[in-house]
Amino acid sequence: MPSTDVKLWQKPEAATNADLTAIETVFVKEECKRKDIGILSADICDLELVTGPCRARIPKFGFNKTAGECQEFVYGGCRGNANRFDSFDECKRLCPSKK
């Protein structure tokens, strides 16, 4: 079975997008799974806004694909995904309006 190269990956301990490492190393999907490294979507702006299971109430910004714009949402403090930014400006810079 041929492997698919994955060029974007996230460290499991990454708390914010600033902690992400992109295109530093090429892993195959199977290797990412063995090392417990989450695979990022090719476009983080396509990911859903995810609060996560924890109960903190941390204001963050993310791109709402349905609305076609960056919006504030509440992040619970754990898990979630890479569609989570510390500021509206950071979200807008990385996810320009697609409307």
Long-range contacts (C-beta under 8 A, 24 or more apart in sequence): 3-28, 3-29, 3-30, 4-28, 4-29, 6-32, 6-39, 8-39, 8-40, 8-42, 9-37, 9-38, 9-39, 9-40, 10-37, 10-38, 10-39, 10-40, 10-82, 11-37, 12-36, 12-37, 12-38, 16-84, 16-85, 16-86, 17-44, 17-82, 17-84, 17-85, 17-86, 17-90, 17-94, 18-86, 20-82, 40-82, 41-82, 44-81, 44-82, 44-83, 44-94, 44-95, 45-83, 45-94, 45-95, 45-98, 46-83, 47-81, 47-82, 47-83, 48-81, 48-83, 49-73, 49-83, 49-84, 50-79, 50-80, 50-81, 50-83, 50-84, 51-75, 51-76, 51-80, 52-76, 52-77, 52-78, 52-79, 52-80, 53-78, 53-79, 54-78, 54-79, 60-84, 60-85, 60-86, 61-85, 61-86, 61-87, 61-88, 61-90, 61-91, 62-91, 63-91, 63-94, 63-95, 65-98, 67-99, 68-97, 68-98, 68-99, 69-97, 69-99, 70-95
